[in-house]
């Protein structure tokens, strides 16, 4: 995904996530998405390129980094639990959507049940 399209795709996905809110606690140049006050996505171009930073399970993050050259350890974050998506690689819109959703659900599952805006175990599944 090229340039700012990566950030636009990731930001568009947050609009579909209950309780997601955009904040700017670090000032200009950083956009931070939270659910119930907990960060699940950051975007910045302070590195010279528009990047997206997301939570990921450690094993998933390692696998993504091994299979995609445009996925690296989390910029300015815990390198075990966060990944950075860079523009210009082969990540498609569906993959970006899935990674944003996974990051969101990783945060939601650690919230007290009363604060969870969705059930992280069933979110996105079709009712049968």
N, CA, C and O atoms as a GROMACS GRO file, in nm:
protein
  512
    1UNK      N    1   0.085  -0.117   0.000
    1UNK     CA    2   0.000   0.000   0.000
    1UNK      C    3   0.090   0.123   0.000
    1UNK      O    4   0.189   0.128   0.072
    2UNK      N    5   0.056   0.220  -0.079
    2UNK     CA    6   0.142   0.336  -0.100
    2UNK      C    7   0.114   0.450  -0.001
    2UNK      O    8   0.000   0.472   0.039
    3UNK      N    9   0.220   0.522   0.036
    3UNK     CA   10   0.214   0.647   0.112
    3UNK      C   11   0.104   0.660   0.214
    3UNK      O   12   0.084   0.572   0.297
    4UNK      N   13   0.033   0.772   0.206
    4UNK     CA   14  -0.072   0.800   0.305
    4UNK      C   15  -0.192   0.707   0.291
    4UNK      O   16  -0.277   0.705   0.380
    5UNK      N   17  -0.200   0.632   0.183
    5UNK     CA   18  -0.311   0.535   0.168
    5UNK      C   19  -0.311   0.435   0.283
    5UNK      O   20  -0.418   0.394   0.329
    6UNK      N   21  -0.194   0.396   0.328
    6UNK     CA   22  -0.183   0.303   0.441
    6UNK      C   23  -0.251   0.363   0.563
    6UNK      O   24  -0.334   0.298   0.626
    7UNK      N   25  -0.217   0.487   0.597
    7UNK     CA   26  -0.278   0.552   0.712
    7UNK      C   27  -0.427   0.574   0.691
    7UNK      O   28  -0.506   0.556   0.784
    8UNK      N   29  -0.466   0.612   0.572
    8UNK     CA   30  -0.608   0.634   0.544
    8UNK      C   31  -0.687   0.505   0.561
    8UNK      O   32  -0.796   0.506   0.618
    9UNK      N   33  -0.633   0.393   0.512
    9UNK     CA   34  -0.701   0.264   0.525
    9UNK      C   35  -0.715   0.225   0.672
    9UNK      O   36  -0.822   0.183   0.715
   10UNK      N   37  -0.608   0.239   0.747
   10UNK     CA   38  -0.610   0.204   0.890
   10UNK      C   39  -0.709   0.293   0.965
   10UNK      O   40  -0.786   0.243   1.048
   11UNK      N   41  -0.708   0.422   0.938
   11UNK     CA   42  -0.800   0.515   1.006
   11UNK      C   43  -0.945   0.484   0.970
   11UNK      O   44  -1.034   0.492   1.054
   12UNK      N   45  -0.970   0.449   0.844
   12UNK     CA   46  -1.106   0.416   0.801
   12UNK      C   47  -1.158   0.294   0.877
   12UNK      O   48  -1.275   0.290   0.915
   13UNK      N   49  -1.072   0.196   0.900
   13UNK     CA   50  -1.115   0.076   0.973
   13UNK      C   51  -1.156   0.110   1.116
   13UNK      O   52  -1.249   0.049   1.169
   14UNK      N   53  -1.091   0.207   1.179
   14UNK     CA   54  -1.126   0.242   1.317
   14UNK      C   55  -1.268   0.294   1.328
   14UNK      O   56  -1.330   0.285   1.434
   15UNK      N   57  -1.321   0.350   1.219
   15UNK     CA   58  -1.457   0.403   1.221
   15UNK      C   59  -1.561   0.293   1.243
   15UNK      O   60  -1.673   0.321   1.284
   16UNK      N   61  -1.523   0.169   1.216
   16UNK     CA   62  -1.613   0.055   1.229
   16UNK      C   63  -1.596  -0.018   1.362
   16UNK      O   64  -1.661  -0.119   1.387
   17UNK      N   65  -1.508   0.032   1.447
   17UNK     CA   66  -1.479  -0.034   1.574
   17UNK      C   67  -1.546   0.040   1.689
   17UNK      O   68  -1.511   0.155   1.717
   18UNK      N   69  -1.643  -0.024   1.756
   18UNK     CA   70  -1.716   0.041   1.865
   18UNK      C   71  -1.624   0.093   1.976
   18UNK      O   72  -1.537   0.021   2.024
   19UNK      N   73  -1.645   0.218   2.014
   19UNK     CA   74  -1.570   0.277   2.124
   19UNK      C   75  -1.434   0.333   2.084
   19UNK      O   76  -1.364   0.389   2.169
   20UNK      N   77  -1.394   0.319   1.957
   20UNK     CA   78  -1.264   0.370   1.913
   20UNK      C   79  -1.271   0.522   1.904
   20UNK      O   80  -1.368   0.578   1.852
   21UNK      N   81  -1.168   0.588   1.956
   21UNK     CA   82  -1.164   0.734   1.949
   21UNK      C   83  -1.024   0.782   1.913
   21UNK      O   84  -0.924   0.726   1.956
   22UNK      N   85  -1.021   0.888   1.833
   22UNK     CA   86  -0.896   0.950   1.792
   22UNK      C   87  -0.857   1.057   1.893
   22UNK      O   88  -0.938   1.142   1.929
   23UNK      N   89  -0.732   1.052   1.938
   23UNK     CA   90  -0.681   1.152   2.031
   23UNK      C   91  -0.546   1.202   1.978
   23UNK      O   92  -0.488   1.142   1.887
   24UNK      N   93  -0.499   1.309   2.036
   24UNK     CA   94  -0.368   1.364   1.998
   24UNK      C   95  -0.290   1.403   2.125
   24UNK      O   96  -0.256   1.520   2.143
   25UNK      N   97  -0.263   1.305   2.213
   25UNK     CA   98  -0.196   1.337   2.340
   25UNK      C   99  -0.050   1.379   2.326
   25UNK      O  100   0.005   1.440   2.417
   26UNK      N  101   0.012   1.347   2.212
   26UNK     CA  102   0.154   1.378   2.193
   26UNK      C  103   0.173   1.500   2.105
   26UNK      O  104   0.286   1.530   2.064
   27UNK      N  105   0.065   1.571   2.075
   27UNK     CA  106   0.074   1.692   1.995
   27UNK      C  107   0.073   1.665   1.846
   27UNK      O  108   0.040   1.555   1.801
   28UNK      N  109   0.109   1.768   1.772
   28UNK     CA  110   0.106   1.761   1.627
   28UNK      C  111   0.201   1.653   1.576
   28UNK      O  112   0.310   1.632   1.631
   29UNK      N  113   0.160   1.585   1.472
   29UNK     CA  114   0.244   1.483   1.413
   29UNK      C  115   0.213   1.342   1.459
   29UNK      O  116   0.268   1.246   1.405
   30UNK      N  117   0.127   1.329   1.558
   30UNK     CA  118   0.089   1.197   1.610
   30UNK      C  119  -0.062   1.188   1.622
   30UNK      O  120  -0.126   1.277   1.679
   31UNK      N  121  -0.120   1.081   1.570
   31UNK     CA  122  -0.261   1.050   1.591
   31UNK      C  123  -0.265   0.918   1.665
   31UNK      O  124  -0.200   0.821   1.626
   32UNK      N  125  -0.344   0.916   1.773
   32UNK     CA  126  -0.347   0.799   1.861
   32UNK      C  127  -0.492   0.755   1.877
   32UNK      O  128  -0.578   0.833   1.919
   33UNK      N  129  -0.519   0.629   1.843
   33UNK     CA  130  -0.654   0.574   1.860
   33UNK      C  131  -0.657   0.491   1.986
   33UNK      O  132  -0.568   0.410   2.013
   34UNK      N  133  -0.763   0.513   2.064
   34UNK     CA  134  -0.781   0.443   2.190
   34UNK      C  135  -0.920   0.382   2.196
   34UNK      O  136  -1.012   0.425   2.126
   35UNK      N  137  -0.933   0.280   2.280
   35UNK     CA  138  -1.062   0.225   2.316
   35UNK      C  139  -1.065   0.222   2.469
   35UNK      O  140  -0.980   0.159   2.533
   36UNK      N  141  -1.163   0.290   2.525
   36UNK     CA  142  -1.176   0.303   2.671
   36UNK      C  143  -1.046   0.352   2.736
   36UNK      O  144  -1.007   0.306   2.843
   37UNK      N  145  -0.980   0.446   2.668
   37UNK     CA  146  -0.860   0.508   2.722
   37UNK      C  147  -0.730   0.432   2.699
   37UNK      O  148  -0.624   0.477   2.742
   38UNK      N  149  -0.737   0.317   2.633
   38UNK     CA  150  -0.617   0.235   2.608
   38UNK      C  151  -0.580   0.241   2.460
   38UNK      O  152  -0.666   0.225   2.374
   39UNK      N  153  -0.453   0.264   2.432
   39UNK     CA  154  -0.404   0.280   2.295
   39UNK      C  155  -0.405   0.146   2.221
   39UNK      O  156  -0.360   0.044   2.273
   40UNK      N  157  -0.457   0.149   2.096
   40UNK     CA  158  -0.446   0.032   2.010
   40UNK      C  159  -0.383   0.064   1.875
   40UNK      O  160  -0.344  -0.028   1.803
   41UNK      N  161  -0.372   0.193   1.838
   41UNK     CA  162  -0.308   0.229   1.712
   41UNK      C  163  -0.252   0.370   1.718
   41UNK      O  164  -0.314   0.460   1.775
   42UNK      N  165  -0.135   0.388   1.660
   42UNK     CA  166  -0.074   0.519   1.647
   42UNK      C  167  -0.036   0.540   1.501
   42UNK      O  168  -0.004   0.445   1.430
   43UNK      N  169  -0.040   0.666   1.458
   43UNK     CA  170   0.006   0.702   1.324
   43UNK      C  171   0.092   0.827   1.334
   43UNK      O  172   0.064   0.918   1.412
   44UNK      N  173   0.197   0.828   1.254
   44UNK     CA  174   0.284   0.946   1.249
   44UNK      C  175   0.358   0.946   1.117
   44UNK      O  176   0.368   0.845   1.048
   45UNK      N  177   0.411   1.061   1.082
   45UNK     CA  178   0.502   1.070   0.969
   45UNK      C  179   0.632   1.138   1.013
   45UNK      O  180   0.710   1.186   0.930
   46UNK      N  181   0.654   1.142   1.145
   46UNK     CA  182   0.775   1.204   1.199
   46UNK      C  183   0.902   1.128   1.160
   46UNK      O  184   1.013   1.179   1.174
   47UNK      N  185   0.885   1.005   1.112
   47UNK     CA  186   0.999   0.924   1.070
   47UNK      C  187   1.039   0.954   0.926
   47UNK      O  188   1.138   0.901   0.876
   48UNK      N  189   0.961   1.039   0.860
   48UNK     CA  190   0.986   1.070   0.720
   48UNK      C  191   0.897   0.994   0.625
   48UNK      O  192   0.900   1.017   0.504
   49UNK      N  193   0.818   0.903   0.678
   49UNK     CA  194   0.720   0.829   0.599
   49UNK      C  195   0.596   0.809   0.686
   49UNK      O  196   0.607   0.804   0.808
   50UNK      N  197   0.478   0.795   0.625
   50UNK     CA  198   0.356   0.774   0.702
   50UNK      C  199   0.346   0.629   0.751
   50UNK      O  200   0.325   0.538   0.671
   51UNK      N  201   0.362   0.609   0.881
   51UNK     CA  202   0.360   0.473   0.938
   51UNK      C  203   0.238   0.454   1.028
   51UNK      O  204   0.177   0.549   1.075
   52UNK      N  205   0.206   0.326   1.050
   52UNK     CA  206   0.099   0.285   1.140
   52UNK      C  207   0.160   0.189   1.241
   52UNK      O  208   0.231   0.096   1.202
   53UNK      N  209   0.134   0.210   1.370
   53UNK     CA  210   0.189   0.128   1.477
   53UNK      C  211   0.072   0.058   1.546
   53UNK      O  212  -0.023   0.123   1.590
   54UNK      N  213   0.080  -0.076   1.557
   54UNK     CA  214  -0.029  -0.157   1.609
   54UNK      C  215   0.020  -0.260   1.710
   54UNK      O  216   0.137  -0.300   1.707
   55UNK      N  217  -0.070  -0.302   1.800
   55UNK     CA  218  -0.041  -0.412   1.891
   55UNK      C  219  -0.050  -0.542   1.813
   55UNK      O  220  -0.129  -0.554   1.719
   56UNK      N  221   0.030  -0.640   1.854
   56UNK     CA  222   0.025  -0.773   1.793
   56UNK      C  223   0.074  -0.874   1.895
   56UNK      O  224   0.160  -0.844   1.978
   57UNK      N  225   0.020  -0.994   1.888
   57UNK     CA  226   0.072  -1.102   1.972
   57UNK      C  227   0.218  -1.124   1.933
   57UNK      O  228   0.251  -1.116   1.814
   58UNK      N  229   0.306  -1.150   2.029
   58UNK     CA  230   0.448  -1.164   1.996
   58UNK      C  231   0.476  -1.261   1.881
   58UNK      O  232   0.555  -1.228   1.792
   59UNK      N  233   0.415  -1.378   1.882
   59UNK     CA  234   0.440  -1.475   1.775
   59UNK      C  235   0.388  -1.424   1.641
   59UNK      O  236   0.453  -1.442   1.538
   60UNK      N  237   0.273  -1.359   1.642
   60UNK     CA  238   0.217  -1.304   1.518
   60UNK      C  239   0.306  -1.192   1.465
   60UNK      O  240   0.331  -1.184   1.345
   61UNK      N  241   0.352  -1.106   1.555
   61UNK     CA  242   0.439  -0.997   1.514
   61UNK      C  243   0.567  -1.047   1.449
   61UNK      O  244   0.611  -0.994   1.347
   62UNK      N  245   0.627  -1.149   1.509
   62UNK     CA  246   0.749  -1.207   1.451
   62UNK      C  247   0.721  -1.266   1.314
   62UNK      O  248   0.798  -1.245   1.220
   63UNK      N  249   0.611  -1.340   1.301
   63UNK     CA  250   0.576  -1.402   1.172
   63UNK      C  251   0.552  -1.296   1.066
   63UNK      O  252   0.596  -1.312   0.952
   64UNK      N  253   0.484  -1.188   1.102
   64UNK     CA  254   0.459  -1.080   1.006
   64UNK      C  255   0.589  -1.015   0.962
   64UNK      O  256   0.607  -0.984   0.844
   65UNK      N  257   0.680  -0.994   1.057
   65UNK     CA  258   0.808  -0.932   1.023
   65UNK      C  259   0.892  -1.022   0.932
   65UNK      O  260   0.965  -0.973   0.846
   66UNK      N  261   0.879  -1.152   0.952
   66UNK     CA  262   0.955  -1.245   0.868
   66UNK      C  263   0.897  -1.256   0.727
   66UNK      O  264   0.970  -1.284   0.632
   67UNK      N  265   0.766  -1.235   0.714
   67UNK     CA  266   0.702  -1.255   0.584
   67UNK      C  267   0.675  -1.126   0.506
   67UNK      O  268   0.642  -1.132   0.388
   68UNK      N  269   0.690  -1.011   0.570
   68UNK     CA  270   0.663  -0.883   0.504
   68UNK      C  271   0.775  -0.785   0.537
   68UNK      O  272   0.796  -0.752   0.654
   69UNK      N  273   0.844  -0.738   0.436
   69UNK     CA  274   0.953  -0.645   0.462
   69UNK      C  275   0.902  -0.509   0.509
   69UNK      O  276   0.978  -0.430   0.563
   70UNK      N  277   0.772  -0.481   0.488
   70UNK     CA  278   0.714  -0.353   0.531
   70UNK      C  279   0.651  -0.361   0.670
   70UNK      O  280   0.576  -0.272   0.709
   71UNK      N  281   0.681  -0.468   0.745
   71UNK     CA  282   0.640  -0.480   0.885
   71UNK      C  283   0.768  -0.492   0.968
   71UNK      O  284   0.849  -0.582   0.946
   72UNK      N  285   0.783  -0.400   1.064
   72UNK     CA  286   0.901  -0.398   1.150
   72UNK      C  287   0.856  -0.389   1.296
   72UNK      O  288   0.737  -0.368   1.322
   73UNK      N  289   0.948  -0.404   1.391
   73UNK     CA  290   0.911  -0.386   1.532
   73UNK      C  291   0.852  -0.247   1.557
   73UNK      O  292   0.881  -0.153   1.484
   74UNK      N  293   0.769  -0.237   1.659
   74UNK     CA  294   0.699  -0.112   1.690
   74UNK      C  295   0.792   0.007   1.712
   74UNK      O  296   0.880   0.002   1.798
   75UNK      N  297   0.771   0.112   1.635
   75UNK     CA  298   0.848   0.235   1.647
   75UNK      C  299   0.816   0.302   1.781
   75UNK      O  300   0.700   0.332   1.808
   76UNK      N  301   0.917   0.324   1.863
   76UNK     CA  302   0.904   0.386   1.996
   76UNK      C  303   0.809   0.311   2.089
   76UNK      O  304   0.753   0.370   2.181
   77UNK      N  305   0.792   0.181   2.066
   77UNK     CA  306   0.702   0.101   2.149
   77UNK      C  307   0.777  -0.027   2.188
   77UNK      O  308   0.888  -0.052   2.142
   78UNK      N  309   0.713  -0.107   2.275
   78UNK     CA  310   0.768  -0.236   2.313
   78UNK      C  311   0.780  -0.321   2.188
   78UNK      O  312   0.680  -0.350   2.122
   79UNK      N  313   0.900  -0.362   2.154
   79UNK     CA  314   0.926  -0.433   2.029
   79UNK      C  315   0.865  -0.573   2.026
   79UNK      O  316   0.851  -0.631   1.919
   80UNK      N  317   0.828  -0.626   2.141
   80UNK     CA  318   0.769  -0.760   2.146
   80UNK      C  319   0.619  -0.756   2.120
   80UNK      O  320   0.563  -0.850   2.066
   81UNK      N  321   0.553  -0.647   2.160
   81UNK     CA  322   0.407  -0.641   2.154
   81UNK      C  323   0.350  -0.544   2.052
   81UNK      O  324   0.229  -0.533   2.037
   82UNK      N  325   0.437  -0.473   1.980
   82UNK     CA  326   0.392  -0.374   1.883
   82UNK      C  327   0.466  -0.393   1.751
   82UNK      O  328   0.583  -0.433   1.749
   83UNK      N  329   0.397  -0.364   1.642
   83UNK     CA  330   0.458  -0.369   1.509
   83UNK      C  331   0.434  -0.236   1.438
   83UNK      O  332   0.342  -0.162   1.471
   84UNK      N  333   0.519  -0.208   1.340
   84UNK     CA  334   0.504  -0.089   1.257
   84UNK      C  335   0.480  -0.132   1.114
   84UNK      O  336   0.551  -0.217   1.060
   85UNK      N  337   0.378  -0.073   1.051
   85UNK     CA  338   0.350  -0.096   0.910
   85UNK      C  339   0.405   0.022   0.831
   85UNK      O  340   0.380   0.137   0.865
   86UNK      N  341   0.481  -0.009   0.726
   86UNK     CA  342   0.541   0.093   0.641
   86UNK      C  343   0.472   0.091   0.505
   86UNK      O  344   0.430  -0.014   0.458
   87UNK      N  345   0.461   0.207   0.442
   87UNK     CA  346   0.399   0.212   0.309
   87UNK      C  347   0.494   0.158   0.201
   87UNK      O  348   0.614   0.145   0.222
   88UNK      N  349   0.435   0.127   0.087
   88UNK     CA  350   0.515   0.090  -0.028
   88UNK      C  351   0.535  -0.058  -0.049
   88UNK      O  352   0.588  -0.100  -0.152
   89UNK      N  353   0.493  -0.139   0.046
   89UNK     CA  354   0.511  -0.283   0.033
   89UNK      C  355   0.388  -0.351  -0.024
   89UNK      O  356   0.305  -0.290  -0.091
   90UNK      N  357   0.379  -0.480   0.005
   90UNK     CA  358   0.271  -0.558  -0.053
   90UNK      C  359   0.148  -0.573   0.038
   90UNK      O  360   0.058  -0.649   0.005
   91UNK      N  361   0.143  -0.504   0.151
   91UNK     CA  362   0.026  -0.514   0.238
   91UNK      C  363  -0.096  -0.460   0.164
   91UNK      O  364  -0.093  -0.350   0.110
   92UNK      N  365  -0.203  -0.540   0.161
   92UNK     CA  366  -0.325  -0.495   0.095
   92UNK      C  367  -0.424  -0.442   0.198
   92UNK      O  368  -0.402  -0.453   0.319
   93UNK      N  369  -0.534  -0.385   0.149
   93UNK     CA  370  -0.633  -0.322   0.237
   93UNK      C  371  -0.692  -0.421   0.338
   93UNK      O  372  -0.710  -0.386   0.454
   94UNK      N  373  -0.720  -0.542   0.295
   94UNK     CA  374  -0.778  -0.641   0.385
   94UNK      C  375  -0.681  -0.676   0.498
   94UNK      O  376  -0.722  -0.691   0.613
   95UNK      N  377  -0.555  -0.690   0.466
   95UNK     CA  378  -0.455  -0.720   0.568
   95UNK      C  379  -0.444  -0.606   0.669
   95UNK      O  380  -0.437  -0.630   0.789
   96UNK      N  381  -0.443  -0.484   0.620
   96UNK     CA  382  -0.438  -0.368   0.709
   96UNK      C  383  -0.561  -0.367   0.800
   96UNK      O  384  -0.549  -0.348   0.921
   97UNK      N  385  -0.679  -0.388   0.743
   97UNK     CA  386  -0.802  -0.394   0.822
   97UNK      C  387  -0.792  -0.502   0.930
   97UNK      O  388  -0.827  -0.478   1.045
   98UNK      N  389  -0.745  -0.619   0.891
   98UNK     CA  390  -0.733  -0.730   0.986
   98UNK      C  391  -0.635  -0.698   1.098
   98UNK      O  392  -0.662  -0.729   1.214
   99UNK      N  393  -0.523  -0.635   1.066
   99UNK     CA  394  -0.424  -0.601   1.169
   99UNK      C  395  -0.475  -0.493   1.264
   99UNK      O  396  -0.447  -0.499   1.383
  100UNK      N  397  -0.549  -0.395   1.212
  100UNK     CA  398  -0.609  -0.292   1.298
  100UNK      C  399  -0.711  -0.357   1.391
  100UNK      O  400  -0.714  -0.328   1.510
  101UNK      N  401  -0.794  -0.444   1.336
  101UNK     CA  402  -0.896  -0.512   1.417
  101UNK      C  403  -0.832  -0.598   1.524
  101UNK      O  404  -0.877  -0.597   1.639
  102UNK      N  405  -0.728  -0.671   1.489
  102UNK     CA  406  -0.659  -0.756   1.587
  102UNK      C  407  -0.599  -0.671   1.699
  102UNK      O  408  -0.606  -0.709   1.816
  103UNK      N  409  -0.541  -0.558   1.666
  103UNK     CA  410  -0.483  -0.468   1.766
  103UNK      C  411  -0.592  -0.419   1.862
  103UNK      O  412  -0.575  -0.420   1.984
  104UNK      N  413  -0.703  -0.377   1.805
  104UNK     CA  414  -0.819  -0.330   1.883
  104UNK      C  415  -0.866  -0.441   1.979
  104UNK      O  416  -0.888  -0.416   2.098
  105UNK      N  417  -0.883  -0.562   1.926
  105UNK     CA  418  -0.933  -0.672   2.008
  105UNK      C  419  -0.834  -0.713   2.116
  105UNK      O  420  -0.875  -0.757   2.224
  106UNK      N  421  -0.704  -0.700   2.091
  106UNK     CA  422  -0.604  -0.731   2.194
  106UNK      C  423  -0.620  -0.636   2.313
  106UNK      O  424  -0.600  -0.676   2.428
  107UNK      N  425  -0.655  -0.512   2.287
  107UNK     CA  426  -0.677  -0.416   2.395
  107UNK      C  427  -0.810  -0.445   2.464
  107UNK      O  428  -0.817  -0.447   2.587
  108UNK      N  429  -0.915  -0.466   2.386
  108UNK     CA  430  -1.048  -0.490   2.442
  108UNK      C  431  -1.048  -0.612   2.534
  108UNK      O  432  -1.110  -0.608   2.641
  109UNK      N  433  -0.980  -0.718   2.495
  109UNK     CA  434  -0.984  -0.841   2.576
  109UNK      C  435  -0.919  -0.821   2.713
  109UNK      O  436  -0.945  -0.900   2.805
  110UNK      N  437  -0.837  -0.720   2.729
  110UNK     CA  438  -0.774  -0.693   2.858
  110UNK      C  439  -0.849  -0.590   2.943
  110UNK      O  440  -0.808  -0.559   3.054
  111UNK      N  441  -0.959  -0.539   2.890
  111UNK     CA  442  -1.043  -0.447   2.967
  111UNK      C  443  -1.134  -0.527   3.059
  111UNK      O  444  -1.166  -0.642   3.029
  112UNK      N  445  -1.177  -0.468   3.172
  112UNK     CA  446  -1.278  -0.535   3.253
  112UNK      C  447  -1.403  -0.559   3.168
  112UNK      O  448  -1.438  -0.476   3.084
  113UNK      N  449  -1.468  -0.671   3.189
  113UNK     CA  450  -1.586  -0.709   3.109
  113UNK      C  451  -1.687  -0.596   3.096
  113UNK      O  452  -1.744  -0.575   2.989
  114UNK      N  453  -1.710  -0.522   3.204
  114UNK     CA  454  -1.809  -0.413   3.203
  114UNK      C  455  -1.770  -0.302   3.107
  114UNK      O  456  -1.857  -0.230   3.057
  115UNK      N  457  -1.640  -0.287   3.081
  115UNK     CA  458  -1.592  -0.178   2.994
  115UNK      C  459  -1.576  -0.221   2.849
  115UNK      O  460  -1.556  -0.136   2.762
  116UNK      N  461  -1.584  -0.349   2.820
  116UNK     CA  462  -1.564  -0.396   2.684
  116UNK      C  463  -1.680  -0.353   2.594
  116UNK      O  464  -1.794  -0.390   2.620
  117UNK      N  465  -1.652  -0.275   2.488
  117UNK     CA  466  -1.759  -0.231   2.398
  117UNK      C  467  -1.810  -0.344   2.309
  117UNK      O  468  -1.919  -0.334   2.253
  118UNK      N  469  -1.732  -0.451   2.295
  118UNK     CA  470  -1.771  -0.569   2.220
  118UNK      C  471  -1.716  -0.692   2.291
  118UNK      O  472  -1.626  -0.680   2.374
  119UNK      N  473  -1.770  -0.809   2.257
  119UNK     CA  474  -1.714  -0.932   2.308
  119UNK      C  475  -1.596  -0.968   2.218
  119UNK      O  476  -1.616  -0.998   2.100
  120UNK      N  477  -1.473  -0.964   2.270
  120UNK     CA  478  -1.358  -0.989   2.184
  120UNK      C  479  -1.354  -1.131   2.126
  120UNK      O  480  -1.286  -1.155   2.026
  121UNK      N  481  -1.426  -1.225   2.187
  121UNK     CA  482  -1.427  -1.362   2.138
  121UNK      C  483  -1.519  -1.381   2.019
  121UNK      O  484  -1.500  -1.475   1.941
  122UNK      N  485  -1.618  -1.295   2.002
  122UNK     CA  486  -1.716  -1.313   1.895
  122UNK      C  487  -1.724  -1.195   1.799
  122UNK      O  488  -1.797  -1.203   1.700
  123UNK      N  489  -1.654  -1.087   1.825
  123UNK     CA  490  -1.662  -0.969   1.740
  123UNK      C  491  -1.626  -1.003   1.596
  123UNK      O  492  -1.524  -1.066   1.570
  124UNK      N  493  -1.711  -0.961   1.504
  124UNK     CA  494  -1.686  -0.981   1.362
  124UNK      C  495  -1.733  -1.114   1.308
  124UNK      O  496  -1.725  -1.137   1.188
  125UNK      N  497  -1.782  -1.202   1.396
  125UNK     CA  498  -1.832  -1.330   1.349
  125UNK      C  499  -1.979  -1.316   1.314
  125UNK      O  500  -2.053  -1.244   1.381
  126UNK      N  501  -2.020  -1.385   1.212
  126UNK     CA  502  -2.160  -1.383   1.172
  126UNK      C  503  -2.240  -1.472   1.266
  126UNK      O  504  -2.198  -1.582   1.302
  127UNK      N  505  -2.358  -1.422   1.305
  127UNK     CA  506  -2.447  -1.500   1.390
  127UNK      C  507  -2.505  -1.614   1.307
  127UNK      O  508  -2.540  -1.596   1.190
  128UNK      N  509  -2.514  -1.731   1.368
  128UNK     CA  510  -2.571  -1.845   1.294
  128UNK      C  511  -2.704  -1.885   1.348
  128UNK      O  512  -2.766  -1.979   1.298
   0.00000   0.00000   0.00000
